Structure formats: structure tokens, C-alpha cells
Amino acid sequence: MIGRIASIVVFLVALAVLLALGTWQVQRLHWKESLLASISERRTAPPAELAAVEAMAGAGEDVDYRSLRVTGTFLNDKERHFFATYQGRTGYYVYTPLQLADGRFLLVNRGFVPFERKEPEMRKQGQLTGEQVVTGLARAKLAEKPSWVVPDNDVAKNIFYWKDLDVMAQSAGLDPDQLVPFFMDADATPNPGGLPIGGVTQFDLPNNHLQYAVTWYGLAAALVGVGGMFILRRRT
């Protein structure tokens, strides 16, 4: 009798866990679909001026991937290099401070350069001078390193493995009090000489929650089937 009760308890607990996991994945599915829809709306919206995007951020809105237009002058001698791959090639994303009319700075990801073209002298044509109008997407500042497996930034060699806005700015000699508190990814407008290659923002956020939900609910159904067969056999 005690063994039967214990079996029933284990069965019910296992079933509850499987159903809870399936339901959680359904909730995550709705959250991810809402997030993807929001990102799509932000990135396809008409480019907003920097002041408008800063006001959105100040009001607590998520400005990540928000279409943006800014005007300023690139400080090419202060560019930072973020280790990256693009279409199977190893290289760097070039983050260059854009000095705005009010004296502040916005770190702009101008795009990808191959490993062997890291140094600015190897792509002089792409070193834009004078006032520039840049369109692209606002990108949020990271609060911390994404994962322990990501290497630490090598500031001395100007090689960054994660986008630490404050350190990137400080290593370029920028006043942190004069820094726009988010990044910008430039769009795919071609640069002279072909480098950097803009428009490198990635949007392929994984959305496998439906598969996971089906898996957990399927296991719950299988457990019910096994339990039913067991009860039937005992009655027989």
C-alpha cells in the first residue's frame, strides 16, 4: 500500500514538473515573439534624431535596435577594435567616436574590417573626415561581460571581446561625462574603399521555445500513457 502511494506521488510530481516546464516554454514563446515584433518595429521605423532617442531612453523605453540618425565628426585616431567574424572571415568591428556639435561623443560601430586590415593605415580611404551624417541603429550598453567564457578585453592591444562602453571610451581618452550612454551600429551605406563594411548588426535571435514546449508536453503525454498502461495491466 505504501509503495503504491509512493508511486502515485512520484508520478504526479513528475507530471506536474513536465507540465510546468511546457507551460513555461509557452510563456517564453509569447515573450520572444513580442520581443522580436518590438525589435522589428524599432529597426524599421524612420530614423530618429539623437535627442529623440535619448529622450526615449531617459523615459525608460528600450532603444536597442532603434533606427537613428546623427551628425558629427569621426575621431579616426581614437577608433577601438572589437574582435568579430563576418561571413566566415575573422577580423574586427571598428568602433569610432563621433564628436557631436555639443561636444559629446557617440561610439559608432562603423562595420567590419578583415584581420589583416585592422590598422587604419591599411584602409585610409575609409577614414572619413569632416562633418558626416550617419544612419544606423542604437545599441544598448552592456551592464557586464556576457559570459565567463568570453575573454577579458585586451585594452593594451586595443582588442575588445565584449562591448564595455566605459572602458572603450576611457581607453580612447574620452571624458565619460561627455559620452552618449549607448552605442550605434552604422548601416550598410558603402564607405570609400569598401572598408569598413557597415550594416553588421545581427538579428538572428533564436526562438526554439515552441519546440521545447512540444517536447515537454510530449513527455508529459508519454508519462500519462505509461501510467495508464501500468494501471490497466494491474487491473488485468
MARMIMAR-324559 format. One line per field, with one value per residue (C-alpha): x, y, z; residue in one letter; residue number from 1. Coordinates in Angstrom, 2 decimals. Each point is the difference from the previous one (the first is absolute). Last residue first. Example, Ala and Ser with C-alpha at 12.3 -4.5 7.8 and 13.67 -1.06 7.14 Angstrom:
# MARMIMAR-324559
u: (13.67, -1.37) $
v: (-1.06, -3.44) $
w: (7.14, 0.66) $
type: (S, A) $
seq: (2, 1) $
***
This chain:
# MARMIMAR-324559
u: (-5.97, -0.33, 3.77, 0.46, -2.45, 1.71, 3.40, -1.41, -1.51, 3.27, 1.91, -2.51, 0.06, 3.79, -0.14, -2.37, 2.34, 2.94, -1.92, -0.85, 3.71, 1.03, -2.82, 1.04, 3.65, -0.92, -2.16, 2.82, 2.50, 0.26, 3.64, 0.79, 1.29, 0.04, 3.71, 1.24, 2.73, -1.41, 3.36, 3.05, 2.95, 1.34, -1.11, 2.58, -2.35, -2.72, -3.15, -3.29, -0.72, -1.26, 2.14, -0.43, -0.38, 1.05, -1.70, 0.50, 1.04, 3.37, 1.00, 0.15, 2.21, 2.61, 1.64, 3.62, -0.51, 0.61, -2.67, -2.56, 0.62, 0.04, -3.36, -1.69, 1.08, -0.93, 1.44, 3.10, 1.89, 3.42, 1.85, 3.28, 0.28, -3.76, -0.03, -3.61, -0.55, -0.89, -3.66, -0.47, -1.15, -3.01, -1.58, 2.53, -1.95, -2.62, 0.13, -0.89, -2.93, 0.32, -1.50, -0.40, 1.31, 0.29, 3.10, 0.20, 3.64, 1.89, 3.61, 2.15, -0.85, 2.77, -1.23, 2.56, 2.83, -0.65, 3.35, 1.22, -3.01, 1.48, -2.37, 0.32, 1.62, -2.79, -2.70, -2.01, -3.60, -2.35, -0.18, -0.95, -0.56, 0.98, -1.86, 1.88, -1.05, 1.23, -3.46, 0.52, 0.69, 3.35, -0.34, 2.26, 1.01, -0.80, 1.49, -1.35, 2.89, 1.30, -0.60, -1.83, -2.91, -2.55, 1.12, 1.89, 0.75, 2.65, -0.93, 2.51, -0.06, 0.41, 1.72, 2.04, -3.12, -1.81, -3.09, -1.83, -3.70, -3.58, -2.32, -2.88, -1.64, -2.12, -0.59, 1.78, 0.24, -2.04, -1.98, -2.11, 0.75, -0.87, 3.68, 0.44, -2.83, 1.46, 3.38, -1.69, -1.65, 3.24, 1.84, -2.37, -2.33, 0.43, -3.38, -1.14, 1.24, 2.43, -2.49, -2.94, 2.13, 1.41, -3.51, -1.18, 3.03, -0.64, -3.69, 0.87, 2.60, -2.47, -2.72, 2.49, 1.28, -3.54, -0.35, 3.35, -1.22, -3.14, 2.09, 2.25, -3.03, -1.58, 3.20, 0.34, -3.65, 0.29, 3.13, -1.69, -3.14, 1.96, 2.21, -3.08, -1.77, 3.07, 0.29, -3.67, 0.49, 3.11, -1.88, -2.79) $
v: (-7.22, 2.79, 0.16, 0.06, 2.86, 2.03, -0.47, 0.86, 3.20, 0.98, -0.56, 2.10, 2.78, 0.04, 0.15, 2.96, 1.79, -0.76, 1.48, 3.09, 0.46, -0.52, 2.14, 2.83, -0.33, 0.13, 3.07, 1.65, -0.26, 3.73, 0.87, 3.70, 0.37, 3.81, 0.71, 3.54, 0.00, 2.80, 1.54, -1.45, 2.10, 0.16, 0.06, 2.54, 2.85, -1.28, -1.65, 0.76, -3.28, 1.61, 1.24, -1.77, 2.53, -0.37, 1.12, 2.44, 3.02, 1.00, 3.43, -1.03, -2.93, 2.45, -1.76, -1.12, -2.93, -2.45, 1.86, -0.44, -3.72, -0.43, 1.73, -1.75, -3.52, -1.77, -3.48, -1.53, 3.27, 0.32, 3.30, -1.76, 1.55, -0.30, -3.76, -0.65, -3.07, -3.17, -1.10, -3.38, 1.74, 1.33, 3.25, 2.29, 2.61, 2.74, 0.06, 3.32, -0.18, 0.33, 2.86, -0.89, 1.64, 3.31, 2.19, 3.59, 1.05, 3.23, -0.05, -3.06, -3.61, -2.55, -2.49, 1.04, -0.62, -3.71, -1.66, 3.05, -0.44, -3.24, -2.96, -0.81, -3.44, -1.19, 1.06, 3.19, 0.02, 2.90, 3.64, -0.91, 3.52, 1.19, 3.27, 2.99, 3.31, 3.42, 1.48, -0.34, -3.72, -1.78, -3.49, -2.46, -2.92, -3.66, -2.19, -3.53, -2.39, -2.93, -3.64, -0.93, -2.45, 2.57, 2.40, -1.00, 2.22, 1.42, 3.57, 2.69, 3.54, 3.17, 2.99, 1.33, 0.03, 2.56, 0.07, 3.31, 0.42, -0.47, -2.71, -2.09, -2.88, -3.11, -1.62, -3.38, 0.41, 3.04, -1.71, 2.72, 1.16, 3.65, 0.90, -2.55, 1.58, 3.47, -1.26, -1.29, 3.37, 1.90, -2.32, 0.71, -2.78, -2.16, -1.11, -3.24, -3.29, -0.73, 0.86, -1.97, -3.06, 0.17, 0.18, -2.95, -2.02, 0.83, -0.91, -3.31, -0.65, 0.71, -2.16, -2.86, 0.45, -0.45, -3.14, -1.20, 0.51, -1.99, -2.91, 0.12, 0.09, -2.95, -2.03, 0.90, -0.79, -3.38, -0.87, 1.01, -1.96, -3.14, 0.23, 0.39, -2.93, -2.20, 0.94, -0.85, -3.38, -0.74, 0.88, -2.40) $
w: (-15.68, 2.55, 0.39, -3.76, -0.39, 2.73, -1.67, -3.41, 1.39, 1.66, -3.24, -1.91, 2.60, -0.17, -3.79, 0.19, 2.41, -2.30, -2.88, 2.07, 0.71, -3.64, -1.41, 2.31, -1.04, -3.67, 0.59, 1.97, -2.82, -0.75, -0.60, -0.58, -3.55, -0.06, -0.44, -0.64, -2.67, -2.14, -0.81, -1.74, 1.18, -2.63, -3.64, -1.17, 0.87, 2.36, -1.28, 1.84, 1.81, 3.21, 2.87, 3.34, 2.84, 3.60, 3.21, 2.88, -2.14, 1.47, 1.29, 3.67, -0.98, -1.37, -2.94, -0.01, -2.34, 2.86, 1.97, -2.77, -0.46, 3.77, 0.44, -2.91, 0.91, -3.20, 0.38, -1.54, -0.38, -1.64, 0.42, 0.78, 3.48, 0.51, -0.40, 0.98, 2.13, -1.86, -0.32, 1.71, 3.20, -1.88, -1.20, 1.73, 1.93, -0.28, -3.79, -1.63, -2.37, -3.74, -2.02, -3.66, -3.15, -1.76, -0.08, -1.25, -0.17, 0.74, -1.09, -0.51, -0.84, 0.47, -2.59, -2.58, 2.46, 0.22, 0.86, 1.92, 2.34, 1.38, 0.06, -3.70, 0.44, 2.29, -2.43, 0.66, 1.16, 0.73, 1.04, 3.56, 1.28, 3.49, 0.60, 1.39, 1.52, -1.12, -0.71, -3.76, 0.36, -0.04, -1.47, 1.79, -2.24, 0.66, -2.74, 0.03, -0.31, -1.99, -0.74, -3.20, -0.22, -1.14, 2.74, 3.12, 2.97, 2.34, 0.94, -0.96, 1.40, -2.08, 1.59, -2.94, -2.17, 2.12, -2.22, -0.32, 0.72, -1.13, 1.27, -1.36, 1.88, -0.49, 3.38, 0.34, 3.82, 0.98, 2.77, 1.59, 3.54, -0.51, -0.20, -2.77, -1.98, 0.59, -1.22, -3.13, -0.64, 0.56, -2.41, -2.88, -1.04, -3.09, -1.39, 1.71, -1.45, 2.85, 2.75, -1.42, -0.67, 3.52, 1.48, -2.08, 1.07, 3.66, -0.22, -1.66, 2.71, 2.83, -1.57, -0.41, 3.55, 1.27, -2.10, 1.36, 3.55, -0.77, -1.25, 3.06, 2.29, -1.80, 0.37, 3.69, 0.75, -1.74, 1.97, 3.27, -0.85, -0.89, 3.09, 2.22, -1.69, 0.41, 3.69, 0.52, -1.66, 2.11, 3.19, -0.96) $
type: (T, R, R, R, L, I, F, M, G, G, V, G, V, L, A, A, A, L, G, Y, W, T, V, A, Y, Q, L, H, N, N, P, L, D, F, Q, T, V, G, G, I, P, L, G, G, P, N, P, T, A, D, A, D, M, F, F, P, V, L, Q, D, P, D, L, G, A, S, Q, A, M, V, D, L, D, K, W, Y, F, I, N, K, A, V, D, N, D, P, V, V, W, S, P, K, E, A, L, K, A, R, A, L, G, T, V, V, Q, E, G, T, L, Q, G, Q, K, R, M, E, P, E, K, R, E, F, P, V, F, G, R, N, V, L, L, F, R, G, D, A, L, Q, L, P, T, Y, V, Y, Y, G, T, R, G, Q, Y, T, A, F, F, H, R, E, K, D, N, L, F, T, G, T, V, R, L, S, R, Y, D, V, D, E, G, A, G, A, M, A, E, V, A, A, L, E, A, P, P, A, T, R, R, E, S, I, S, A, L, L, S, E, K, W, H, L, R, Q, V, Q, W, T, G, L, A, L, L, V, A, L, A, V, L, F, V, V, I, S, A, I, R, G, I, M) $
seq: (236, 235, 234, 233, 232, 231, 230, 229, 228, 227, 226, 225, 224, 223, 222, 221, 220, 219, 218, 217, 216, 215, 214, 213, 212, 211, 210, 209, 208, 207, 206, 205, 204, 203, 202, 201, 200, 199, 198, 197, 196, 195, 194, 193, 192, 191, 190, 189, 188, 187, 186, 185, 184, 183, 182, 181, 180, 179, 178, 177, 176, 175, 174, 173, 172, 171, 170, 169, 168, 167, 166, 165, 164, 163, 162, 161, 160, 159, 158, 157, 156, 155, 154, 153, 152, 151, 150, 149, 148, 147, 146, 145, 144, 143, 142, 141, 140, 139, 138, 137, 136, 135, 134, 133, 132, 131, 130, 129, 128, 127, 126, 125, 124, 123, 122, 121, 120, 119, 118, 117, 116, 115, 114, 113, 112, 111, 110, 109, 108, 107, 106, 105, 104, 103, 102, 101, 100, 99, 98, 97, 96, 95, 94, 93, 92, 91, 90, 89, 88, 87, 86, 85, 84, 83, 82, 81, 80, 79, 78, 77, 76, 75, 74, 73, 72, 71, 70, 69, 68, 67, 66, 65, 64, 63, 62, 61, 60, 59, 58, 57, 56, 55, 54, 53, 52, 51, 50, 49, 48, 47, 46, 45, 44, 43, 42, 41, 40, 39, 38, 37, 36, 35, 34, 33, 32, 31, 30, 29, 28, 27, 26, 25, 24, 23, 22, 21, 20, 19, 18, 17, 16, 15, 14, 13, 12, 11, 10, 9, 8, 7, 6, 5, 4, 3, 2, 1) $
***
